Amino acid sequence: MRYQFQSEQGNLSFRPQYFPEAIKILILINVVLFFFRYIAVDQFDLAEIFGLSSVDIWPMIWQPITYMFIHGDFFHVFMNMFVLWMFGSEMESIWGRKEFLKYYFITGIGSGLIWLLFNINNPYSLLIGASGAIYGILLAYGLMFPNRKVLIYFLFPIKVKFFVILLGAIAFFSSIGDAGSNISHLTHLSGMLIGFIYLKSSLTFSKLLFFWNTKLLEIKHRKDEKKQAKQIDAQKNINVLLDKINDSGYDSLTEEEKDELYFNSHRLGKNKQKD
């Protein structure tokens, strides 16, 4: 499927970054490893080293992490990175880089381990790709913005909550007959379930954290506005006094006006020095 989202107005008070830091790093690593695997395919296959396999999990204990960065073909890596960028950018903008990466690896590693449990006696299966984490991000996006709309194949609008339910249903029923498929629907379903459990267990904390961060930004913005307004008033007062000095000389100022001129000039000079 190809996806495109359209945001409802007023859902957020800020515009998310198009390429937040974590998204850039994840996409770069995945793309570099994809091309490196393609170039080195005649010498060795990175999937056999970094892919997740019940046969090689020991001593290659890094596989539950590294399998997420290895992909099969161009369409595989392109779609995963495209969905990661499209839906993950806003999640990182809201959560922050640390929390986003934490969620990404929890859903990715967790879905890989669940797949491993179901394939522990299957020496011929090898799991690669970031789909478990990607489906976890889709689940999080659906919980965060349930009434936004996505366009399936750029034609058919559907609310995100129904879109996520549809993906979950497809993953569930497909995972029942997963044995003959080269797509691990079990991993997709696991990523969504782990994401749901994780978010529901920490949803209250996440909401409080987001609310607190928003309030801090609002307070800072109001303080900046008040500071700027005071600077404008001080400059206006200085201009009036300077005009009086220009017309009648400095001695025409009263003691109160002289103090006011000194005070405002000193405050403006101090603020400029800080900036």
N, C-alpha and C positions, 0 to 999 in steps of 0.2 A: 504493500500500500504506500501511496505517497500522501504526505500530510501537509496541511497549511492551516495555521491558526489565525483567527481574527479576534482581537481583544475588544471586549465591551468597554465603553468609555466609563471612567470614574472608578474602576476597580482598584487602581493604585494611584498614589500621589506622586509617583516618580516613574521615569522611563528606565527599564532595565538595560544593562549594557548588552550590546550585540554579541560581544565575545568576552565574557568574564574570564578571569585568570585561570580558574580550574578547568573550564571548558576548553580553553586554548591548549592547555597542557595535555589534557586527555586526548583531544583530537590529534594533536601533533604526534604523540607517542604512538597512537593507533595507526596513523597514516605512514609514519616512518617505518614501523615494524612490518606493515603490509608490503611496502615496496621492497624492503630488505629481504623479506621472505620470498618475494617474487624473483628478485635478482639472484638469490643464493639457492634457489630450489634445486639446482643440479648438484650442489655440494652437500647440502643437508636441509632438512625441513624443520623450521622453527616450531611447527605445531607438535612435533614429536618430543620437543624439549620443554616447551612452555604450555602446551595444551594439557587439559585435565584428563587423566587416565587412571583407572583403578589399578593397572599393572605397574605404572611408573610413579605413583604418588609417593612411594618410598623408594629411593631416598630423595626424589625431586619434590620436596615439601613446598616449594614455591608455586606449584601448579595451580592451587585454588585462587591465587591472585593473578598470575601471569596469563591464564587462559583467556581472561577478559580482553587482552590486548592483541590477540591473534585472530585473524579473520580468514575466511575461505577464499572469497573472490571479491572483485571490485564492488559488485552490487551489495554484498554482505556488509563490507566496511562502510560503504557510502550511506546506506540506509541507517545503520546504527549511529554513525556520526551526525547525520542530518537530523535525526530525531533527538539525539543528545543536545545538539545546538538549539533546535527549535523549542523544545520544551524545557531543557535544562538551564538555559541562560537565565530565564526569569526566576527559576527556583534558586539558583546561586545568588542572584541579586537580592533575593529576599532573605535567604538563610545565611549567606556569607560563605566564603570559600571553605573554611574548616568544616562546618556542619554539612555542606553539600558533599564534600569528598567523603566524609564519614558515612553518610547515607548511601552514597554510590557504592562504596566498597562493602558495606554491610549487606546490601541487597545482592551485589554481584558475587561476593564470596559465599554468602548464605545459599543462594540458589545453586551455585556450583557444588556445594557440599551435599545438598539434597539430591541433586542429580547423581552424585557419586554413590550415595547410599542405595539408590535404585539400580545402579549399574556396577555394583561391587563385584559381581560374578561374571561380568561381561568384558573379557579382555580385548574385544575388538572395537569397543566404543571409545571415541575421543571427543571431548567437548572443547569447542573454541568459540570466541565471540563475546561481546558485551551485552547480549540481549537480556540477560537476567537483570542487570543493573538498569538497562534502558526501560524495561517494563516496570521496574520499581519507580523510575522517574515519572513515567506516564501515570502510574497510580497516584503518586504524590501530586502531580499537576491536576488530576481529576478531583482530588479532595480539596485542593486549594482553590480551584476555579471551576466548580461544577457546572456553571451555567454559561461559560464561554462556549464558543462554537468552533469546530474544526470542519474543514472541507475535505471529504474523502475523494481522492482523485480530482481535487480542485473543483468539484461539481456539486456534491451532495452535502449540505450542511447538517451537522448533528451536534448536540450539546456534548461537552467533554465527559460529563458523568455517564451518559449513555454509551459514548464511544469506549470508555474504559471498561464498562460492564460488558460490552460486546467483545472486546479483546480478551477479557478474562474468561468469558464463556467459550470463545474459540480455543483458547489455551487449555481450558479444562477438558473439553470433549476431545480435543486433538491429543492430549496427553494420555488418554485412555488407550489409544492405538498408536502410541509413539514408536513402537518397535521397528516398523518398516519405513520410518521417515528419517531424512537427514537433517530435519529441523527439530530441535529439542523444545517441544511445547511444554514439557515439564519444567524446564528452566524458566520459561516465560511466566508460567503460573506461579512458580516458587518465588520469583522476584517480586511479583505483585503481592503475594501473601506475606512475605517477610516485610515488605515496605508498609503494608497495612498495619501489621502488628506493631512495628517500630513506631510509626507515626501516631497510632492510637494510644500507645503507652506513653508517648512524650508530647502528645498534641497540645495539652494544656500548657506545658512549659514553653513549647514553641510559640504558641499564641501570646503568652505573657512576654516572652522575649521580643517578639516582633512589635507588640504594643509598646513596650518600654523603649525600644530603639526609635520607634516613630515619635514618641513623646519627646525624647531627648533631641531629636532633629527639629521638632517644632519649637522647643524652648530655645535652642541655639539660633534658629531662624528669627524668632521674635527679638532675642537679644541683639542680633546683628542689625535688625531693622531699627530698634530704638537707638543703638549706637550711631547708626548712619543719620537718623533724624536729628540727634543732638549735634552731630558734626555740622549738618546743614544749617541749623539754627545758630550755632556759634559762628560760622562763616558769615551768615547774614548780619549778625551783630557787629562783627569786625568790620565788614564792608561799610556799615552805617557810620561807625566811629571814624574809619579812615576817610570817608567823604567829609566828615566834619573837620577833621584835621587838615585836609586838603583845602577846605574853604576858609577856616579861621585859625588854623595852627594848633599845635599840640596843647598849648596852654589854655585853649578854650574848653578842654575837657574838664569835667568835674572829677573829684577824687574817686568817686564811685565808678565813673566811666573809665578812668585810667586803670582801676583795679579790674574792671570787667574786660578791658582790652588785653591786659596782661594775662588774666586767667584763661580766656578763650584762645589766645594765641599760643599759650603754653600747652593747653590741652590738645589743640590741633597738631602742634609740632610733635607732641609725644605719640599721638596716634599714628602719624605718618612714619615716625621712626620705628615703631613696632611693625608696621606693615612691610 
